[in-house]
Amino acid sequence: MYLKNGVKMLDIANKLGVSVVTVSNALAGRDGVSDEMRKRICETAEKMGYKPSNTKVGRKRSYIRNFGKNVGILTSERFVGARGTFYWELTASISDKLSQLNISTVYECVKQENELNGVLPNMAYENKVDAVIVIGQIRRSYIDCLSKITVPLLFVDFYDSRYSIDSVNSDSYNGGYIITDHLVEMGHRKIGFFGTMNATSSINDRFLGYIKCLMENGLEYRREWTIGDRDENGLLFTKIDFPDDMPTAFVCNCDETAFRVISALKSKGVRVPEDISVVGYDNYTVSSICIPAITTVEVDIDKMAEVSVEMISKKLIDPSYYEGRRVISGRLIVKNSVLDINGSHSGK
């Protein structure tokens, strides 16, 4: 098989003294070829300018280019939960899609102390990776440190407008709007927000979407109904304090917080959704195991992973490649945590 450059698999096989079948298996990523031989074949094919002529041209060229490439994945330890988290699933999906392109991943959890003190991960010091993906918000001071490394960077599920670094994000602003608007449609006029606004860009955008919905519907914003859910280090509070005068519904910045809010309300004898409705964001596992199941906005994890891999692959080929911010739309998932109070005579 060959194109205009005239290089055939037979030419590669003759060059290396192996069979055409071995060359074909190596270039297609099939089993039966040692890692050392596969590397030699891929490198030789690239140097000779081999171009496959079948319908999988893009995939095979990508396989050849990316052989031996390593991508680092970083996550702050505050997002690493004991029972698994949204970010674990996102990390696994990205890693799996990278492996399909013959790109290996190196994972590191950024300890809080290292993030505070600007200590770069080992992968950056030891030149183990050709690009780095950061999943989940990190401190601006740490972004400043990472931005000085020489390999391409990609942020996933957060961004910082101060830096020209590509990012892939769920549409948190619109998501915050549509989940709040669902409460409005269900008759709620007193709506609070659970989330530490400036902890992450995602929470901030979801809060702004919530505010926009209140404004468009002529609803009152009350500062005491905006309640933080995590400390300055990004760790979720173990105790939740509620205001004396309660709204009829809370928008929570994520399903984990919604789960905790529902548990805290139950411990006070408050029924959900009969007394207070609660909604979340992510449509992660916890939204389904909670009783009641949490109405939420679903984040398309597979699409976020797909776009992340697409962008980092382009950067591996051309380190100067820049795309900016990619936004992935979500959708409302209605479950059981919202009460329709339209027509209520209770003043709600």
C-alpha positions as CSV (number, residue, x, y, z in Angstrom):
1,M,0.0,0.0,0.0
2,Y,1.4,3.4,-0.9
3,L,0.5,6.9,-2.1
4,K,2.3,9.4,-4.2
5,N,5.5,9.2,-2.2
6,G,5.9,5.6,-3.3
7,V,6.9,4.2,0.0
8,K,5.4,0.7,0.6
9,M,5.2,-1.5,3.6
10,L,7.6,-3.8,1.7
11,D,10.2,-1.0,1.6
12,I,9.9,-0.7,5.4
13,A,10.1,-4.4,5.8
14,N,13.2,-4.7,3.6
15,K,14.9,-1.8,5.4
16,L,14.5,-3.5,8.8
17,G,14.8,-7.1,7.7
18,V,11.3,-8.1,8.9
19,S,8.1,-9.4,7.2
20,V,5.4,-7.2,5.7
21,V,3.0,-8.8,8.1
22,T,5.1,-7.6,11.1
23,V,5.2,-4.1,9.6
24,S,1.4,-4.1,9.0
25,N,0.7,-5.3,12.6
26,A,3.0,-2.7,14.1
27,L,1.5,0.2,12.2
28,A,-2.0,-0.9,12.9
29,G,-1.3,-1.3,16.6
30,R,-2.1,-5.0,16.6
31,D,-0.6,-7.6,18.9
32,G,2.3,-9.9,18.0
33,V,5.0,-7.3,17.8
34,S,7.4,-6.4,20.6
35,D,7.5,-2.9,21.9
36,E,11.1,-2.4,20.7
37,M,10.3,-3.6,17.2
38,R,7.1,-1.6,17.0
39,K,9.0,1.5,17.9
40,R,11.7,0.8,15.2
41,I,9.0,0.2,12.6
42,C,7.0,3.3,13.5
43,E,10.1,5.5,13.5
44,T,11.3,4.1,10.2
45,A,7.9,4.6,8.6
46,E,7.8,8.2,9.8
47,K,11.3,8.9,8.5
48,M,10.6,7.3,5.1
49,G,7.4,9.3,4.7
50,Y,5.1,6.3,4.6
51,K,1.4,7.2,4.1
52,P,-1.2,4.5,4.3
53,S,-3.8,4.6,1.5
54,N,-6.8,3.0,3.2
55,T,-9.7,4.6,5.0
56,K,-7.8,4.7,8.3
57,V,-5.2,7.1,7.1
58,G,-5.7,9.6,9.9
59,R,-5.7,7.0,12.7
60,K,-2.5,5.2,11.4
61,R,-0.6,8.5,10.9
62,S,-1.6,9.5,14.4
63,Y,-0.5,6.1,15.7
64,I,2.9,6.5,14.0
65,R,3.4,10.1,15.1
66,N,2.4,9.4,18.7
67,F,4.4,6.3,19.3
68,G,6.4,6.7,22.5
69,K,4.6,10.0,23.4
70,N,3.6,10.5,27.1
71,V,1.0,12.9,28.4
72,G,0.9,13.9,32.1
73,I,-2.4,14.2,33.9
74,L,-2.5,16.3,37.1
75,T,-5.3,16.7,39.6
76,S,-5.2,18.6,42.9
77,E,-5.6,16.2,45.9
78,R,-8.7,18.0,47.0
79,F,-10.6,16.5,44.1
80,V,-9.5,12.9,44.9
81,G,-12.2,11.3,47.0
82,A,-12.0,8.0,48.8
83,R,-15.1,6.6,47.0
84,G,-14.1,7.9,43.6
85,T,-15.1,11.2,42.0
86,F,-16.3,12.9,38.9
87,Y,-12.7,13.7,38.1
88,W,-11.6,10.1,38.4
89,E,-14.1,9.1,35.7
90,L,-13.0,12.0,33.5
91,T,-9.3,11.0,34.0
92,A,-10.0,7.4,33.2
93,S,-11.9,8.4,30.0
94,I,-9.1,10.7,28.8
95,S,-6.5,8.1,29.6
96,D,-8.4,5.4,27.7
97,K,-8.8,7.6,24.6
98,L,-5.2,8.6,24.6
99,S,-4.1,4.9,24.8
100,Q,-6.2,4.2,21.7
101,L,-3.9,6.7,19.9
102,N,-0.8,4.9,21.3
103,I,-0.2,7.8,23.8
104,S,0.8,6.8,27.3
105,T,-0.3,8.7,30.4
106,V,1.6,9.6,33.6
107,Y,-0.7,10.5,36.5
108,E,0.2,12.7,39.5
109,C,-1.9,14.0,42.4
110,V,-0.7,17.5,43.4
111,K,-0.4,17.6,47.1
112,Q,-1.8,20.7,48.9
113,E,1.6,21.6,50.3
114,N,3.2,21.4,46.8
115,E,0.4,23.5,45.3
116,L,0.8,26.2,47.9
117,N,4.6,26.3,47.6
118,G,4.7,26.1,43.8
119,V,6.5,22.7,43.7
120,L,6.2,21.4,40.2
121,P,5.3,17.7,39.7
122,N,8.1,15.2,39.2
123,M,7.0,14.6,35.6
124,A,7.9,18.2,34.7
125,Y,11.3,18.0,36.4
126,E,12.4,14.7,34.9
127,N,11.2,15.4,31.3
128,K,8.9,12.3,31.5
129,V,6.1,13.9,29.4
130,D,5.5,15.6,26.1
131,A,2.4,17.5,27.3
132,V,0.4,18.1,30.5
133,I,-3.4,18.0,31.1
134,V,-4.6,19.5,34.3
135,I,-8.0,18.3,35.4
136,G,-9.8,20.4,38.0
137,Q,-9.1,23.9,39.3
138,I,-5.6,24.7,40.7
139,R,-4.4,27.9,42.4
140,R,-3.5,30.8,40.2
141,S,0.0,30.9,41.8
142,Y,0.5,27.2,40.7
143,I,-0.8,28.0,37.2
144,D,1.9,30.6,37.1
145,C,4.5,27.9,37.8
146,L,3.1,25.4,35.3
147,S,2.9,28.0,32.6
148,K,6.7,28.3,32.6
149,I,7.3,24.6,31.7
150,T,8.2,24.0,28.0
151,V,5.6,21.4,27.1
152,P,2.1,22.1,25.9
153,L,-0.6,22.6,28.6
154,L,-4.4,21.9,28.6
155,F,-6.9,22.7,31.3
156,V,-10.0,20.6,31.7
157,D,-13.1,21.7,33.6
158,F,-11.6,25.1,34.5
159,Y,-9.9,28.1,32.9
160,D,-8.1,31.2,33.9
161,S,-8.6,34.2,31.6
162,R,-5.3,35.7,32.7
163,Y,-3.4,32.9,30.9
164,S,-3.6,32.0,27.2
165,I,-3.9,28.3,27.9
166,D,-6.3,26.0,26.0
167,S,-9.2,24.6,28.1
168,V,-12.1,22.3,27.8
169,N,-15.1,23.1,30.0
170,S,-18.7,22.1,30.5
171,D,-21.1,25.0,29.8
172,S,-21.4,25.9,33.5
173,Y,-22.9,29.4,32.9
174,N,-25.8,28.0,30.8
175,G,-26.1,25.0,33.1
176,G,-26.5,27.2,36.2
177,Y,-29.2,29.0,34.3
178,I,-31.2,26.0,33.2
179,I,-31.2,24.2,36.5
180,T,-32.4,27.4,38.2
181,D,-35.0,28.0,35.5
182,H,-36.3,24.5,36.2
183,L,-37.0,25.6,39.8
184,V,-38.7,28.7,38.5
185,E,-40.9,26.6,36.2
186,M,-41.8,24.5,39.2
187,G,-43.2,27.6,41.0
188,H,-40.2,28.5,43.2
189,R,-39.6,32.2,43.9
190,K,-37.2,31.9,46.9
191,I,-34.1,30.2,45.6
192,G,-30.7,30.0,47.3
193,F,-27.3,28.9,46.0
194,F,-24.8,26.5,47.7
195,G,-21.2,27.0,46.5
196,T,-18.1,28.9,47.3
197,M,-18.3,31.3,44.4
198,N,-14.6,31.9,43.7
199,A,-13.3,28.4,44.6
200,T,-13.3,27.4,40.9
201,S,-14.2,29.0,37.6
202,S,-16.9,26.4,37.1
203,I,-18.7,27.3,40.4
204,N,-18.4,31.0,39.6
205,D,-20.0,30.5,36.2
206,R,-22.8,28.3,37.6
207,F,-23.5,31.1,40.2
208,L,-23.6,33.7,37.4
209,G,-26.1,31.5,35.5
210,Y,-28.2,31.3,38.7
211,I,-28.1,35.1,39.1
212,K,-29.0,35.7,35.5
213,C,-32.1,33.5,35.9
214,L,-33.1,35.4,39.0
215,M,-32.8,38.7,37.3
216,E,-34.7,37.7,34.2
217,N,-37.6,36.4,36.3
218,G,-37.6,39.4,38.6
219,L,-36.7,37.4,41.7
220,E,-34.9,38.7,44.7
221,Y,-31.3,37.8,45.4
222,R,-30.6,37.5,49.1
223,R,-26.9,37.3,50.2
224,E,-27.7,35.1,53.1
225,W,-29.1,32.5,50.7
226,T,-25.7,32.2,49.0
227,I,-23.8,29.7,51.2
228,G,-20.2,28.5,50.9
229,D,-19.7,24.7,50.6
230,R,-15.8,24.5,50.9
231,D,-12.9,26.1,52.7
232,E,-10.1,28.2,51.2
233,N,-8.2,25.0,50.3
234,G,-11.1,23.7,48.4
235,L,-12.1,21.0,50.9
236,L,-15.8,20.5,51.4
237,F,-17.2,21.6,54.8
238,T,-18.2,18.7,57.1
239,K,-20.9,20.9,58.8
240,I,-23.5,22.9,56.9
241,D,-25.2,25.9,58.5
242,F,-28.5,27.1,57.2
243,P,-30.1,30.6,57.5
244,D,-33.0,31.1,59.9
245,D,-35.3,32.2,57.1
246,M,-35.1,29.5,54.5
247,P,-35.8,29.6,50.7
248,T,-38.0,27.0,49.1
249,A,-35.2,25.6,47.0
250,F,-31.4,25.4,46.7
251,V,-29.2,25.3,43.6
252,C,-26.1,23.4,44.5
253,N,-22.9,23.8,42.4
254,C,-22.3,20.0,42.2
255,D,-24.1,16.7,43.1
256,E,-21.7,16.0,45.9
257,T,-22.7,19.3,47.6
258,A,-26.4,18.6,46.9
259,F,-26.0,15.2,48.5
260,R,-24.5,16.8,51.6
261,V,-27.2,19.5,51.7
262,I,-30.0,16.9,51.5
263,S,-28.4,14.9,54.4
264,A,-28.0,18.0,56.5
265,L,-31.6,19.0,55.9
266,K,-32.9,15.6,56.8
267,S,-30.9,15.7,60.1
268,K,-32.8,18.9,60.9
269,G,-36.1,17.2,60.2
270,V,-36.6,19.0,56.9
271,R,-38.1,16.9,54.1
272,V,-36.7,17.0,50.5
273,P,-38.5,17.9,48.3
274,E,-41.7,18.3,50.4
275,D,-40.3,21.2,52.4
276,I,-37.3,22.3,50.4
277,S,-36.2,21.3,46.9
278,V,-32.5,20.7,46.1
279,V,-30.8,20.5,42.7
280,G,-27.2,19.7,41.7
281,Y,-24.8,19.6,38.8
282,D,-22.8,16.8,37.0
283,N,-25.2,13.9,37.0
284,Y,-22.5,11.8,38.7
285,T,-23.1,8.6,40.6
286,V,-24.1,10.3,43.9
287,S,-27.1,12.0,42.2
288,S,-28.7,8.6,41.6
289,I,-27.8,6.9,44.9
290,C,-29.2,9.8,47.0
291,I,-32.7,9.5,48.3
292,P,-34.4,11.3,46.7
293,A,-32.5,11.1,43.5
294,I,-31.1,14.5,42.6
295,T,-32.4,16.6,39.7
296,T,-29.2,17.9,38.0
297,V,-27.4,19.0,34.9
298,E,-25.6,16.2,33.1
299,V,-22.0,16.9,32.1
300,D,-21.0,14.9,28.9
301,I,-17.9,13.3,30.3
302,D,-17.2,11.3,27.1
303,K,-17.5,14.4,24.9
304,M,-15.2,16.3,27.3
305,A,-12.6,13.5,27.1
306,E,-12.9,13.2,23.4
307,V,-12.3,17.0,22.8
308,S,-9.5,17.0,25.4
309,V,-7.7,14.2,23.6
310,E,-8.3,15.9,20.2
311,M,-6.8,19.1,21.4
312,I,-3.7,17.6,23.2
313,S,-3.0,15.4,20.1
314,K,-2.8,18.5,17.9
315,K,-0.4,20.1,20.5
316,L,1.8,17.0,20.4
317,I,2.1,17.4,16.6
318,D,2.5,21.2,16.8
319,P,3.3,22.6,20.2
320,S,2.4,26.1,19.0
321,Y,-1.2,25.1,18.3
322,Y,-3.7,27.2,20.2
323,E,-7.4,26.9,20.1
324,G,-8.7,28.7,23.2
325,R,-11.7,27.6,25.2
326,R,-13.9,24.8,24.1
327,V,-17.3,24.6,25.8
328,I,-19.3,21.4,26.0
329,S,-23.1,21.7,26.5
330,G,-25.0,19.8,29.2
331,R,-28.6,18.9,29.6
332,L,-31.2,18.9,32.4
333,I,-31.9,15.6,34.0
334,V,-35.1,15.6,36.0
335,K,-35.3,13.2,39.0
336,N,-37.1,13.4,42.3
337,S,-35.6,16.2,44.4
338,V,-37.9,19.1,43.2
339,L,-41.4,19.7,44.3
340,D,-43.8,21.4,41.9
341,I,-45.4,24.2,44.0
342,N,-47.3,25.9,41.3
343,G,-50.7,26.9,42.6
344,S,-49.6,26.6,46.2
345,H,-51.5,28.7,48.7
346,S,-48.7,28.7,51.3
347,G,-46.9,31.8,49.9
348,K,-44.1,29.7,48.5
